Amino acid sequence: MAQSALLIFDLDGTLIDSRLDLAHAVNNTRAFMGLPPIEHEDVYSYVGNGAPVLIRKAMGAGTSEEELARALEFFLAYYRDHMLDYTVLYPGVREALDRLHEARVPMAVLTNKPVRISQAIMDGLGLGGHFPHVYGGNSFEKKKPDPIGIDTLRATYRVGRGRTVMVGDSSVDVLTARNAGVPVCGVTYGFQPESFELHPPDLLVDRLEQFADWVLAP
């Protein structure tokens, strides 16, 4: 698979375990807006479609657009300051990415998280050099599951659909791959593996090293 392959990774729930920092940012936002905290598990279930959707769900029904805008502004500012308090790479991720990088397999990040925060997290975790392209939810006119991110990366690297693989932890990533006409690998350890029941990926792995083995197999 490695020859001429292009690997496109989701971020939250796929490469990084950012759950605790996101939950703290959400509950600090709710406190700022005069609301009590919500369960961390609820926050985790809201992740995947970008910060505006996360905050809309976390604030609940009946929140005005003006209040949502204030909450989102606070959330992003707080999260920028605390995005690496507890966030870590999942076990085996660094080893898998190092192997793929050493094999010169092109890799990119495509997430619905804001792009500057995403790049800062990758740099802070020492993986910025592995990913020449990091695209976020505000990099294009539309977010995942729209295929524009994958289409842009394929055009950049001049790689066909059959040699491009999306890797993610939820149905959002599966649908993004389907919309772009490329294969998709799911990881079982992420935020929303249960969403694969309705939208199963082509390949499912428990650790990213298994995916690296598959990509680098002769």
Secondary structure by P-SEA (a helix, b strand, c coil): cccbbbbbbbcccccccaaaaaaaaaaaaaaaaccccccaaaaaaaccccaaaaaaaaacccccaaaaaaaaaaaaaaaaaccccccccccaaaaaaaaaaaaccbbbbbccccaaaaaaaaaaacccccccccccccccccccccaaaaaaaaaaaccccccbbbbcccaaaaaaaaaacbbbbbbccccccccccccccccccccaaaaaaaaacc
